[in-house]
Amino acid sequence: MTVGAGLNTTRPFQFGRLPAGADLDALVAVTFGDLTSQFMNMPRGSSFVEYDAFRSGYEALRMATGGFAAFDADTCWAALVDDARAFLALRAILGVTPPEWGDLTRERTGATIPNGSARTYDGAAKKDPGYFARCTPLVASRVRAMLDAACDVLLGGVEEVPEGAVNRLDKFDTRQGVPSISYAAENHVPYAVLLYERFLGRPFAGHRDAVSESVGDVMESAIEALLRQHRIPFRKTGRAERVPGFEQAPDFFVPDEISPRVVIEAKITGDDGTARDKVSRILRLGQMRDSAAQEGRRPWQLVACIDGRGFGVRKQDMRDLLTVTRGKVFTLNTLEGLVPFTDLAVFVPPAV
């Protein structure tokens, strides 16, 4: 989504203050129209694995096992030493998460693999193809136990399943165990492509879960870029940071939290419950701003930068948001107006 799609229609933030008797429903409709479904775009993060990288790990596993014919812990370990991303390909064949693989290992071998350790090995394999070639003896022993468990499961194929249940190995490529894997790899489908899609999970769900904490960073990064572009002093708070005088720290203070003139809250979400939580936070900030004015302290300008369809579910929430921010609500489509239509403009130094 390109930031700023043109401001051909009057938006609430373009008023100095919302006019008395403003048609809030009309302003809500305009703002709703600017919201976009940001779930189609996700942060890449540092752990995203491109298909070529995944394919390299798959090929290391395929070659080390002789086309999956010699499928045991030793051949799999050789693949991991050659290319750590073979760990990802093997996990995709199993169709499990790293902690689930750890649980499977405990059940099959008795070895304990802490959930955090299983995630660490998976994350390291994504970033460093040589990780297992130089890992510690403890990591090597744990991972070999995981390989023992994986091979034991895959060699057996689908076991007897209680009525009303389905086994997670009851997949095209694992139903009959290793022969199914060999068949898929040699005769029927572009197997690496299938495994890569499974690795991503419900197209990209695995990656989406991995970067869920960073989705809001798309908006925050865009705001930060604008502030830097205009040479505006600001303080960006960290996640869960405590700031004296604030029950919950907003995302940005301009120029700082000691004497704020502009406070910015930013959020992208497709979930209406999360959107409502963010609206509640912004309303509370509005109360704090008004209290400051009543006590004779300089109040700050409250600005909301939001996007995602989660904010387009409840009209009353948007009415409240427009009212408490006095119209200063921006989306990624209208973020170009953030500086000229807020008090941020007074912090832009003159051109030299």
N, C-alpha and C positions, 0 to 999 in steps of 0.2 A: 504494500500500500504506500503510495507516494504521499509524503507529508505535505498537506496543503493542496486542496483541489480548487482553490479560488473561492472568493467570498462574494458571489453574485447576489445572494439573498441576505437581508439583514438578520444577523444573529443576535441573541441576547447580550453577548459580551460587548457588542459595538455601541451600546448605550453607556453613557457615563455612569448612570444608575438606572435601574429599571424604572420606567415611567409609572407614576401613580395610576392605578387602574389598568395596568398592562394586561393584555390578553395572554395569560399564562398558558392556556391550552395551545394557542397558536405557537408560542415560543417553545413549548415542549415538543410539538410536532416538528418544528425546524431542527431542534437538537436531536431528536430521535432519527431524523433523516440523515444526520451526519455520522451516526454510529455505524460501525462496520463489524463484520464477523471476523474478528482477528484470530479465530481458531485455525484458519487456513495457514497462517504464518506463525512459526515458532522460532525462538532463539536457537541457533545452532549449538551454542555451548561449546565447551572444550572436549566433550566426550562423543560428539556425533561421529559415526563411522560411515564413510563413503562406501559405495558398493565395491569399488576397486580394492579397497583395503580389506573389506570382508571377504571378497573373492580370493585374495591372497591367502588368508587364513584357511579358507575352505580347501584351496588347492594343496596347501601344506598337509592338511588332514587327509585328503584323498590320496595324495602320493605316498604318505608315510604308511597308510593302511592298505596299500595296493588296491586302490579302488574300493575300499571298505571291505575287502575280503579278509584281511588279517587284522581284525578289530579287537585289540586288547589294550591294556593300560600302557604297555611298553611302546607300542607303535603310536598311540595317541600322545604319550609324553614326548616322543621324538618330534611329532608334529608341532607341539607347543613350544619346544626348544627352538625349532626352526622358525616359527612365526607364532607369537603369542595369540594372535587373532584366531587361531584354530580353536582356542577355548570358546570363542563366541560361536563359531560354526557348530561345535559339538553341543553347546547349550541350546542352539536353535533346533538341532535334530531332536534333542530331548523334549523341547518345548516347555522349558521351566524357567523360573526366575533364579538369580544367583542364590538367594536364601533357600528356595525350594530344593535346589541341587544340594545344598549343604544338609538339609533335612534328609534327603534321599541317601546321602553318604552315611549319615549316622545310622539309618535303618539298615543299610546293606552291609556296612563294614564295621560299625561301632565307633568310627572316628568322629570326633566332634569338630565341626567347622562352624565357628561363630558366624552369625548373619553378617556382621560388619566385615569380617574377613572375606567371606564369599563375595560381597559387593566390591571390596577392595581389589580382589584378583580380577574380577570382571572389568572394573574401571581401568586397572593398569593394562590389561590386555588391549583395551580400546586405544590407549594412548601410546603404548610402547611395544612394538613388535618383538623386541629383544628381552622383554621382562622376565620370562621364565628361563631364559638362557643364563641369567645371572641372579636369580632370586635366592633367598636364604634357604638353608636346609629345612627349616620349619615350613616355609611356604611350599617347597617342593614336596615334602611328605604329605601335607594336607591336600595339595592338588592331585597328587598321584592317588590318594584315597578317593578323591572325587572322580577320577578317571576309572578307578576300579568299579565304583558304584554305577557310573554311566554305562560302562561296557557290560556289566552284569545285567542291567535293565534292558539294554538294547539287544543283547544276545538272546534274551528270553522272549522278547516281543510282548504282545498283549497277554496278560495272565487272566485267570478267572476273575470275573467282576461280579460283585453282588447285584442282585436284581434292582433295577431302578437307578443304576450308576453307569457311568461311562469312563473308560480308562483313557488317560491322556496319551497313551501310545497308540490308541486306535486311530492312527493317521495313515494316509496313503503310504508314507515312506518308512513307517516303523511297525506296521501291523504284524508282519511276520519276522520282526527283528532285523538283524543285519542283512539277510537276503533282500528285504524290502528296500533297505538303504542302497544297496548295490544296484538294484533294478532301477531305482529312481535316478541314480547318478549316471547310469550307463545307457539307458534305453528310452526313457519316457518323457522327461521334462528337463528344462534348464534348471537343474537342481539347486545350483548356487543362488539363482534368482529367487526360487521358492523359499530357500532358507533365509535369504536376506530380508524378504518380506515378513517372514515369521519372526526374525530377530527384531525388526522394527516394531512388530506387533500391531494388530488391527490397524493397518497402515499408519505407521508413525506413533502409535500409542505408547510403545516402549520408550521411545525418545521423548514423547510428550511428558510422560511421567517423570523422566529423568530431569527435565528442565522446567517442571511445573512451577518451582519457586522463582524462576527467572522470567516468566511470561511478562510480568509487569515491567521488567527492565526495558522492554521495547519502548514504552512510553517514557520512562525515566531517562533513557539514553537520548531520546529525541529532545526532551526538555533540556537536558544538560548540554547537548550540542548547541541549542539555540542560545542558552545563556552564555556559553563560551564564545559563540560567534559574535554576540553583541557586547562582549567584555563586561558582563554584569557580574558583580561579586555575589557569591551564593555559598550556602552550606548544604550539602546533601547528607542526610542522615543515613545511618546503617540500619539494617533490618533488626527490629526489636531494640533499638537504641533508646536509652532513657535520657530525656532532656529536662532539666529542672524547669518547673513551671508548666509543663505539659504532661497530661495524663498519658497520651500516646504521641510520640514525636511525628510531626508531619514529614513528608518526603523531602521538601526543600524549604529553607529559610533564605530570604533575600533582605538585607545583605548577610545577616547572621542571626543566630538564635538569641543573642543578647539584646538586640534592638531590632526586631523584625519589622519590616515594612510590608512585605508580601510573604504569604505562607501558601505553599502549593501542595496539594494532595494529588497523587497520580495513581491510576489503576486501569488495567484492562482485564475484563473477565466476561466469559460467556455464561456464567452462572448467576442467576438472579439473587440467590442467597448471599453470595460473596459481594455482589453489587450493593445489596441492602446494608450489609455490614460497613462497607466503605461510606455509603451515604450517612449512616449513623455517626461515623467518625467525623465526617465533615460538618454535620449539624452540631456536634459537640464543640468543634473548633469555632464555629460561629458563635456559640454561647460564650466561649472564652474571650473572643474578640469583643463582643458586646459588653461583657463584664469589665474588660480593660477600659473601654470608653467611659463607662459609668463611674469608674474609680479615678478618672482623670488621667489615665495613662493613654499613650498614643495607641490606637487600635491598628491592627494590620489589615491589609486587604487579603481576603480569602479567595483562592483560585482553585478550581477543580479541573483536572485534565484526565478525562475518562474515555474509554472506548470498549467495544465489545457489546454483543447483544444482551448481555445480562443487565445492562443499564436501561434497556428499552422495554422492560417487562411491565414495570409499575409506573403509571403516569404520575401518581401522587409523589413518589420518590423524586422524580425529575422536577416536579413543581417545587418541592421542598429544597432541592439542590439549587435551582435557579434563584429561589427567594433568598436563601442564606448566603449565597455567593454574590447576590445582587447582579445576577446575569453572567458572572465570569466563569462560564463552563466551556471548556474546549475539548475537541476530539482530535485524533490524528489528522483528520481531514481539514480541520480549522486551526491547527496549531500555529500556522503562520501569523495569526492574529494575536498570539500570546503576548508578545512584547509591546506592539503599538497600542493595544487596547487594555492594558493594565498599568499599574504603577511601576512595573518593571522599566517602562520607558524612561523614567527619571534617573535611572542608574546607567543609562547608555552614555559613555563618554563621547564628547564631540570628536569628529574626525580630525585628524592632524594633517 
